């Protein structure tokens, strides 16, 4: 008995093109590609009419604590995603005991089912043999700062910077792929470029990448965030004596702005990539665009006390209105642009899927007063889908996705009764809209953007390709049927057209259903 699997009759897609070929999977690896002869004991899967692609790598995912949730993993597998990159936006469980991320990112990542400490090594080990998907991890700079500085909002001292850099060094040695920041979140909003650059020195020395949710709200304010990333790369490269590549998280703005800013990074000599999802609206913590950062930095109990303090409420409300109205992503129409996605307060369950204006009108309250009351009732655990001033057509997104620095990333948040559809739909939407319908990408381009280039960027060796010697993370795609099912009205609907998926040679999705196999691993940088 050979124990091999033969994918018969399909067409293999690589960045070089599409070729009719069979694929042999032997153990965890791809053993042969081409015209192959069957052996006794082979399991043969008919791939006629389907494309054989390397598994997709979600360059920006918020599934860190959900990789053992079958609904989440099935949703990802139905899109062809076999690896997610976690630790995003500067906040996740390791280092430390995970308590800060569990509290502050409750509406984004949620609690981790098993991790209670042990650092990056322990967090990656928690994936091994426990999920059908793989996961890589970025050291989250905000969590690092919390471990050293606590909730203090002032600049870190030289000693504190050194202690933070030690934690980053340890995380990189344990297999992290790079460092992430979230500079519109806390405590990232309190970290200046010099502090971040100091944390990036061990990242550059280890050959990692700096990944950032930039400062300033993106959109028309993107230039400021890009300039800061270039400065961080310059300082860290000089201090480390090794280049620091950068990756911009969820780069959303008009195409002219995006392309101009990418040109600015190139002109500065910065090796830059970015992810951008195939939707216009965003999704984040409800408190992030509304509350002053010093309020978000409080403990939950302290924040709730501030929100419900009658004496200080009017001043707080005025500050929140000013913050939302001045936001580059929102502006004066903010009550109509914020749709409630997750509310951890049963009394407000009826408000899921409504805008703040719609929900507040039902209660007769002012929109900001309604939002502040909701945040208090949910103990800050609320998220929202955010519209933008200038809804961009798919052709505008196509100009962004055509850039060679683009990597596929969903920024998918699965928590909530009415989440953003990008979690369940992004990768199938890339294929439906930007390959089949618009022709922005060829199928070969899709592999480059969604598999090969992400694997290269994050140092995931022997992944992102269908070739002998590669790890057998493999997706079978029906090119005429693949489509996103999720929508803003029905955000959890599963994707169509991807029914068979292998991770490390093990079939984890068969005929559209999960097999229950758990071959996923925590992927360490430079490790297959």
N, C-alpha and C positions, 0 to 999 in steps of 0.2 A: 504494500500500500504506500503510495507516494505522499499522500497528504497535500498534494498540490491543488490549486484552483486555477482553472483556465477560463479566461474571459474570451469567448469565441465570437468572431464576426463583427466586432466593433471597429471604430476608428480612433486611434490614439492622437491626442492633441498635445503639442508642445509649443513653446514660443516660436519654434521654426515653422509650424504648420500642422496640417491634419493628414494622417497617414493611415490607410487601412491596415490593421495589424491585430493579431491576437496578443494577449498578455498572460504570462504565467506568474502566479504568485506562489512562492514556496516559503513556508514559515512566515516571518514578518517582512520578507523582502520580495521585490520584483526580480524574478529569475531570468525572464526572457521576454522579448518583444519582437513580434514578426510572425512568420508562418511557423507554427509549432505543431509537433506531433503529440497526441495524447498518450499518456501512460496509464497502466492499470491503477485504479484507485483515484484517478483525477476527478475532481468535482468540476463539471463544465457548466458555465453560466452563459446563456445565449445573450450576446450583446449586440445582435443584429439591429441596425438602425439607431444605435446609441453611440455617443461619444465617450471615450475613456479619458478622464482627466485626473491629474493629481488633486488630492483633497485640498479644499480651500482653507486659507489661514485668515482668520478674522483679526486684523491688525489692531482693532480697538473694541474690546468686548467687556461687558460687565456681568460675566457669568462666574466670577471668582468663587462665590459661595454656592453655586447652583449646579455644579457639574455632576452631582448625584441625583438631581431632579429629573426624572424621566421625561416629563413634559418639556422641559427646557432643552435637554439633549436631543430629543426627537425633533423638536422645532429646528435646531441647528443642523442635524443630519439631513433633514428633508431639504435643506438649502445646499447641501454638499460641504458644509463646514466640518472639518476634522480636527482643527486646532484653533484655540482661542488664545489671544494674548491679553492677560489680565494685569492687575496692578496699575490700572489706568488713573489718570487725573490726580495723581499724587496721593491717593487714599486707597489703602487696602489693608489686609490683616497683618502681614509681616513686614518689618520686624515688630516685636512686642507680642502681646497676648491677644490682639485682635479687637480689644474692647472699643478703641476709638473709632475704627472703621465701622464696627457694628452699630455704634450709636450714630455717628455723623452721616454715614452712607447707608443708613437703614433702608431708605427708599430707593437706593440704586443697586447696591450689592446684597443687602440683607445680611443675616448672620451666617457664619460658616458652620457647617454641620459637625465638624470634628476639630478644627484647628483651635488650640488654646495657647499656643506659644511654641517656641522652638525655631523661629526665624524662617528665612526663605527655604532652607533645606527641608524643614518639617512641612511647610506648606506645599512644596512640590511633591514630597513623598505622599501627601494626602490624596493626590490624584492617581498615583500609581495603582493600577488594578481596581480602581474604584469608580471609573467613569468610562463610557464608550468613546469619549473625546480626549484629545491631548490638550495640555495647557502650558503656555510659557508665562513668565512673570517678570514684571518690571518692578524694581525697588521704588516704592512710592515715597517721594521726598516729603510730602506733608506728614505722613505717618512717622518718618524718620525724625522730622522736627518735633513732632508731638512727644516722641520718646525721650528727647533730650531737653526740650524747652517747655514742655507742657502746653498750656493754653496762653502763654504770654504772647503779646502782640508786637513787642519791640524787636529790634534787630538782635540776632544771635551774637554772642561774644566769640572771640577767637577760640577759646577753649571749647565752647559749644559747637562751633563749626568743625573743629577737629574731631570731636566725639561723633558728630553726625557723619563725617567722612568715613570714620571707622566702621559705622554700621553699613554704609553703602559698600565699602570694600568687602566686608563680610558677606553681604548679600550677593555681590558679584562672584565671589569665590564659591558660593553655594549654588551657582547656576543661573542667577538672574540674567536677563537679556539686556538690561539697561536701567535707566532711571526715568521715572515719570514725574511731572509736576502738574498741578492744577491751580493756575494762578488767578482764577476768579473764585476759588474755594478757599476755605480756611484750613490750615494755617498758611497755605501757599501764597495767598494774597499779601502776607506779611514778609515774604522772602524776597530779597532784592537779587539783582543779577550776580553780584559778587558772591553772595551766599550760595546761590544755586551752582555757580561755576565751580566753587570749591567742592561741592558734592559730585560734580561731573568729572573731576580729575581722575578718581579711581575707575570711573566708567570708561573714559578714554583709554586709560592704561590697560584695561581688560579687553578692549576691542568692542565695547558695547555701544549703545545708541541712546541719545537724550531725546525723550518723547515728551511733548508738552501740549497741554491745554493752555494756550497762550493767555497772557494778561490782556484785559481790555475789552472783552466781549465780541471780538471778531468783527465781521461785516465791515462797515466803513472805517472801523478803528483797527483793522488788521495790521497796518503798517507798523504801528507801535510794538505790537507783539512780535512781529517778524524781526524787527530791529533788535529787540532784546534777545531773541534766540541767537541771532548772529553774534551778538556781543558775548553771550555765554559760551558759545562754541569757540570764539577767538581766545577768550581768557583760559578756558580749560585746555584747549589744544596747546597753548603756550606753556602752561604750568605742567601739563602731563608729558609734554614732548611726544605726543601722539595725537592724531586727528580725532575730533569728536564729531561724528555725524549726527544730524538732528532729524527728527520726524515730527511734523506738525499734526496734532490730533484734530479730527473732524473739522477740516478747514472749510468753513462756510462763509461765502461772500459772493458778490457778483464775479463772473468769470474774469473780467478785466482786472479786478482787484487781485484775485487769486494768482493769475498768471504774472502780473506785474511784480507781486511780492516774491514769487518763486524765482523770477529773474533777478530780483534784488539779492536773494540768498546766493544764487549762482555767481553773481558779480562780486560778492564778498568772499568767494572761495569756499562756501559752506556746502558740504555734501548733504543735501536735503531731500527727504521724501515726505509724503503726507498721506493721510487717509481722508476720504470724504464719502458719505453715504448717499444713496440715490433717492433722497427725499429733500424737501425744502425745510420742513419744520424741524425743530430740535426738541430735546427733552432733558430736564435736569431737576434738581431739587427745587421745590416751590420757593423755599426761603432764599436761594442763592441770588436771584435778580431783585428781590424785594428788600431783604433785611440788611441793615448796615453790617459790615463784616464783624465788628466787635460784638454784635448780638449773636451772630452765627458761631462765634468762637466760644460762647458760654457753654456750660453743661446744659443738658436738656432741662433739668429742674430750674436752673437760673434763667434760661431763655424763656421758659413758660411763665416764670414769675415776672419777667420784664414785659412780656406780651400782655399779661393780664393786670398789670399795675395801672390802676385808674388814673393816678396822678401824672404818670409819665406817658400815658397812651397817646395823647394828641400830638406831642412832640415826636414820638416814635412814628406815628402814622404819617406825619408830614415828611419826615426823613425818608420813609419808605416810598411815598408817592414821588418824591423828588428823584430817588434812586431809579425807580422803574421808568419814570418819564424821561430821564437822561440816558437810559441804557441804549447803546448802539443797536442792540437787537430788538428792543421793544419800542420805547418812546411813549408819547402821550396816549396812544390807543392801547396801552398794555392790558386793560381789563378785557378787551375783545381778543387778545392775542394769546392768552394763557388758558389752556384747557386742562382740567384736573385729571391726572392719570392715576395717582395712588394716594389714598387718604386713610391713614391708620386710625380712624375714628368712626365707629359704627353709626354715630348720629349723623354723620355727613355722607353716608354711603350713597345716598340719592344723588349726590353732586358729581359722581364720576362721569366723565365725558362731557361735562358742561364747561363753558368758559366762566371766568370769574364774574363777568357782567351778567351772564345768564343765571348763574347760581345765586349771586347776591340779590338779583331782582326778585327771585322767588321768596327770599326772606325779608325783603324790604330794606336790606342793609346797604351801606356804602361798600363798593367793591374792595377797598383796602381794609376796611374794618372786618369784612367777611373773611378775607384772606388771613388776617392776623388771628381772628378767632379760630379759624380752621387749623392754623399751625399750632396754636395752643392746645386745641382739643386732640390733635393727632400727636402731640408731643414732638413736633417738628418732623415727623415721618410722613412727608407728603412730597409728591413729585408732580410735574406738569409738562405737557407738550406745549412748545412755544412756536407760534407763527413768526414770520418775518415781515418786514415792511414791504419788500419787493419780491413777491412770489416769482421764482425763476422757473421758466419752462424747462422741459427735459433737454432741449437743445442747448440751453445755457449750461446745464450740468455736464452735457456731453463734451463741451469745450474743456471743462476742468478734468474730466476723466480721461481725456485723450493725452494729457500730459504724462510723459514717461515716469515721472516721480510719484504718480498716484498708486496707492495700494488699497485693496478692498478692506473696508472697515465698517461695521454696522453701528458702533456705539450703542449696541442693543441693551436695553434695560427691560428685564422680564418681570419685575415686581410691579404689581398694580392691577386693578380691575379694568383699567382702560389705558394700557401702555401704548407707546409709540409703535406703529407697525414695523419699524426698521428692525426690531429684534427678530421677528418671524419672517421678514420678507426681503432683507437687503440683497443677499447674494443671488437669490432667484430673480429679483428685480433687475440686478445688473445684467443677467443673461437674457431675460425677456426683452427689456427695453433698449439696452445699449449694445447688444449683439444682434438679436434677431430682428427687432423692429427698426431701430435707427441706424444700425451698422457702424456705430462709433468704434466698436472693437470688432475684430475678427475673433474667431474662437481661439486662435493662437494668442491674440492680445489678451483675451480673458484669462488664459492660463498665466501669462506674464504678470498681470495686475493682481490676480486673486490667489496665486499659488507660488510661482517661481520667485518673483521679486520679494514678496514678504519673507519667504524662507531665507533668501540671501540677506535681507536687511537685518533680520533678527538672529542670524547665525544658526539657523536650524539645518544642520548638514544632512545630506541624503534625503531631504524632503522637497516637495514642490516639483517633482518630475516623475514622468512615467518612463523609466529606463532601467536596465539591469543594474542591480546594486542599490537602487533607491528603496527607502522604506515604503511598504505598500499601503500608503494612505491613498485610496483610490475611489473615485466617484464615477458612476455611470449616469450620463445625462441624455435624456430624450430632447434633441435640439428643437423639435417642433412643439413640444408640450411644456417645457420648463416655464414656470410662471410663479409669481408671488401670489399667494392667496390673501395675505393680510392687507387690511385697509384701515383708514382712520376710524371707520365705523365698526369694523370687525378685525381688531388688531392682532388676534392670536391665530387666525386661520393659517393652516400649514401650507407650505409651498407644494407645487406640483412638478412632476417631470423628473424627479431624482428619487429613484426607488431602491437603489442598491449602492451601499457604501461600505468600504473596508477601511479599517484602522489597524495598522501594523499587521496586515494580512488577514485579519479576522473580520468576518462579515458582521457588521453592527446594525445595518439596515437591509432588510430583505423584503422585496416586493412592497416597499413603503412602510414596513413595520419594524420596530426595534427588535433585535434578536435577544437582547438581555446580556450579550457579551460585554465585558468591561476591560478591553485591552488598552485603554488610554493611559498616558503617562504624563508626569510633569516633565516638560522638556527643558533640559539644561543647555546653556549656550555652548555650542560646539559639540554637543553630544547628539548622536543619532537617536 
